Amino acid sequence: MTKRAYITTPIYYPTAKPHMGSAYTTMAADVYARFKRLDGYDTRFQTGTDEHGQKMQHAAEKLGMTPQAFVDEQSAAYRDLAPLLNLSDHNFIRTTEPRHYAAAQHLWSKLVDAGYIYKDSYAGWYCVADEAYYTEAELIEKDGERMAPTGRPVEWLEQESYFFKLSAFQDKLIEHYTNNPTFIQPESRRNEVMSFVKGGLEDISVSRTTINWGVPVPGDDKHVMYVWLDALTNYATGDGYPGEMPFFNEAIHLVGKDILRFHAVYWPAFLMGANEPLPKQIWAHGWLTKDGTKMGKSNNNVLDPQELINQYGIDAVRYFFLREVPFGNDGDFSHERMVQRCNTDLSNDVGNLFQRVLSMVAKNCAGQVPALGTLRTEDEALLQQAAALPALVRGHVDQLNFHKALAAIWDVVGAANKYMDTQAPWTLRKENPEQMAHVLRVLLECFRPLAVLLAPFMPASAQTLQTQLNYHVITLEELEQAGQIGLTEGTALPAPQGVFQRFELEQAA
Ligand code: MSP
């Protein structure tokens, strides 16, 4: 049976250009997708843009454009992220596509048939920036004005509206969270959602008559669907809804912590109401901050992914954010930390190690994989640690613990550096060339899993490392089956070349 995986990013509002905060989720999703493919899974990876709603309609009006022309222009910048971030094969969805209208309207009709949608009138607070309804009790006061809990302005809204009976799902949601303890991750976020739901749920307004930029409500096109009901459906649309959804049971939705409630409460309730399957997991990560404040257009503190990538290269950027920020926590960017990670982790720890060993092989072993002698305890220890790495990394990536996966890889890098220093093959060169060859061979064997497992994180650099070893594997299974020894004596190796660049902080900052 084919093993399947499905990873999604939120679909982004294309009102502004993408910043590093949105690129972050997409890079993380790509690492997961690449890893699962390496691990033999048929993998679906989806990202896209969320193009309806009041916010979009207003932004277009301000520029004197039609909403459609506006989103066509704006969403291109998000599609262009793919080559910039070196994304692997993925599905890019736009909520203005006909296939998505069909999916959203189908879900709506099923909710109507099941009796979970009814018409009433709505009077309450709405925050356009968040595209969210808030109760009086949730509002905060800022400079004598009522504000959304996010600190953004709210407006009073009175209109005829369709409602979704969210109140009917309190027990069913609690039951689902309880029976599926990893449905919401990390644990602390799960507890937050649990207590929110236990506090009681009110029905939510799911249509608007005050705007017309949205998916029309079937049978009543005075109304358009609430943008979140429309947007959440994208995850199903992309998997073929209303047709069969081959990947949906495996879906992991990566989301920022600010949009967890929509994903962990509304979305499963909509799906339960329509009697559709639920995704496997909702994973809420933290925010990238600049001097402690959330990076975002409204805070005027965004980091441009293009600039950062021009400066450091995409592999270093991918590595930095996934290594530096434990997935789930907030994380701050600084050039100082970035330069340090590039120089220490990449250039010194990995780059120099490969370079030293490969240069010695080029000079002293005719540029060929040298012969292995009898394995001693210290050789076995290193080889065993390296051979155990694929399973360790798999365990961490499956839990979206990218920083732990990288830390485990660097444990082996550290052990290899230590082995190199203690064995000192450069002193063996004259006194015992056979032993030198043996030591270099042990190191080359230990490099194999490193070069393979780094590929999901730093695809281009890992490719170069594999070329240097003349070792390419298609799946993790092949790597694991090879065990401790996988190279063939006498295989020619290309001339060594540097893989990671060094940076000077003064120039970088
Ligand atoms: N369109 C909705 C999502 C609909 S999904 C069915 C939306 N869009 S957004 O463009 O405002 O935000 C998209 C994602 O980017 C969210 O997960 C949000 O948390 C994330 N980020 C926005 N700024 C961020 C940082 N500074 N750091 C990390 N993630 C950030 O909400």
Boltz pocket constraint, residues with backbone or C-beta under 6 A from the ligand:
constraints:
  - pocket:
      binder: B
      contacts: [[A, 9], [A, 10], [A, 11], [A, 12], [A, 13], [A, 14], [A, 20], [A, 21], [A, 22], [A, 24], [A, 25], [A, 50], [A, 228], [A, 231], [A, 232], [A, 233], [A, 234], [A, 254], [A, 255], [A, 256], [A, 257], [A, 258], [A, 259], [A, 286], [A, 287], [A, 288], [A, 289], [A, 294], [A, 295], [A, 296]]
      max_distance: 6.0
